[in-house]
Amino acid sequence: MIHLLRVRGQSLSPRIEDGDFVLAVKLPIFFPIRVGDMIVFRKAPYGVLIKQVERLDEERRTFWVRGSHPESVDSRAFGAVQAGEIIGKVMAHFSKS
């Protein structure tokens, strides 16, 4: 699955800014998620989020994520992201400017 998504918010600023676009791909066999990767996922009640993987547990298929913005809501608030919540791994970033 391939998704082109527009970023809303400052969670990963200054690397990715509000209004930028990312291409997210969910093909774990070809593009496994590793520490340092950016992922897009759904997390209730927050909706669709984009964060950077800080650590992972391959056996449990869980990922701890963090935003770079000081006010980012991330795994510190909602815990681990489950593999089933992931929309895709960010493969490309397109700046709005």
C-alpha positions, 0 to 999 in steps of 0.5 A: 500500500502506498499513501501520499499524505499531507502533514498537519502540525509541527510534531517533527519540525524542523525536519518536516513542517506543517503542509509538507507531504510524505509518501508512506509505504507499507510493505514490511517484507521489503521495507522493514521498520527500523529505529530512526525511521519515520512512520505514519500510524493511527492512534485513538483518540489522536487520529493519524500521526507521524513520528520517528521510531525511537525503539522497537520490540520485534517479537511483540511487533511494537514501536515506541515513537517520538516527535522532535517538537517539544510539545509533541504527543508521542509514546510518552503519552500513549505508549507503544504503537502496534504493528496493526496501527501503522499506515506506512513507513515514510519513504519520501518527504516533499517540502511545501516550499 
